[in-house]
Amino acid sequence: MVKRKILVASPHPDDETLGAGGTILRMLAEGHEVYWLNFTAMQNTTKFSKDILDRRKVQLNEIEIFYHFSGVYHLDMPTTELEKIDSGEAIDRVGRIFREIEPDFLILPDYNDAHSDHKKVFEWCYACSKIFRFPFVRQVMTMEIISETDFGTPMNPFVPNYYIDITDYMEQKINAMKIYDTELGAVPFPRSIDNIKARAMINGATAGVRYAEAFRLIKCIV
């Protein structure tokens, strides 16, 4: 088995788990390196109470321990305000991290997600996948982040063409999501345990397995 270096980019903490939690767990269990690049921090805005900020610090600590990532990078940009960030500076920061890790496999938010933060993260990371500048990047795909990907514009909807079987890791993914208890709600809220499982089951039915995560393959060099 070829050992891979996988980088998962999340606009906000919980996106990595919603979109690729089972894949992260499976890749780590199979001996690959998985790095988490998280872009935003609540602490850099004035929109949240002290109780929420304190809870988020606990969540971040717990999720890093839960996954045992090969490496974690927090850019601490203000949440919901990435459109205000200079793209040149952001791409420079992302590029430095890419050169440090040299990932061959990128998992990004989809470029058609409803949230503007997701679009910017895709844009910045994809800019750092040019083969003549970052020759180590061999595969790029976007993940399905429930409550964002499913509310994207109809002009370029998320149509998955790459599935990863997470049947053996579904319950662990749910346990990871429960760490983000402040982000969960009851059905029919999109980010509910029932809906997360239902989405994985629908993807699994398409892929011929019990549970799967769905992705849009953007580039693959073999």
Disulfide bonds with the S-S distance in Angstrom:
none
